[in-house]
């Protein structure tokens, strides 16, 4: 099954910006995820939609090797440098694993891109009975004024691209109540310190921004730079704190 076009084109073009501009995940959230998945040495763990390995490396510190499924070749090239990871080119809707062969599946900033019902069916198939699924997202904290202004620039270009903030990803769980138990959740605050141009990279790494025709893409990034140049909280700072809320959800295979 091909990736949604914006994701395939955008993430292929923006892998380097993704690595530079995207945050990792706060230690407290990672500890909660590890506890939710009951990670331990020897656990068979899948990082699904692994990207450049932001979560993969953290999982590999607790259970290795980590099977890191990522359909975009440019992202997989980055994954190849993550110690303890086995990069695999595949999609969530057609996983190359035996039924019941995995103990845990994690998907970080990825599940909203999947065909939810098909992906859940595949995850259910490859997890052992009692295995667990965890979903993790970093969401920009728009309670911070300058962050909200950057988000407004991004949101104006989203079109019909799947996004976590729209909440449509939940429909897959509502439609398949027998596959998994109820979703539990926790929420964490997170701050990503990065140089000014790192904030521009953060926007450039968004798939539907990266997939824009080049003149439009440049204008989006120019708008972001104007915000940073003019806003009183950012205009004279070489390093910025980009505020996030990290959302963790998990459930158990039925």
Secondary structure, 3 states (H helix, E strand, C coil): CCCCHHHHHHHHHCHHHHHHHCCCCCHHHHHHHHHHHCCCCCCCEEEECCCCCCCHHHHHCCCCCEEEECCCHHHHHHHCCCCCEEEECCECCECCCCCCCEEEEEEECCHHHCCHHHHHHHHHHHEEEEEEEEEEEEEECCCCHHHHHHHHHHHCCCCCCCCHHHCHHHHHHHHCCCCECCCEEEEEEEEEEEEHHHHHHHHHCCHHHHCCCHHHHHHHHHHHHHHHHHCCCCCCCCEEEEEEEEEEEEEEEC
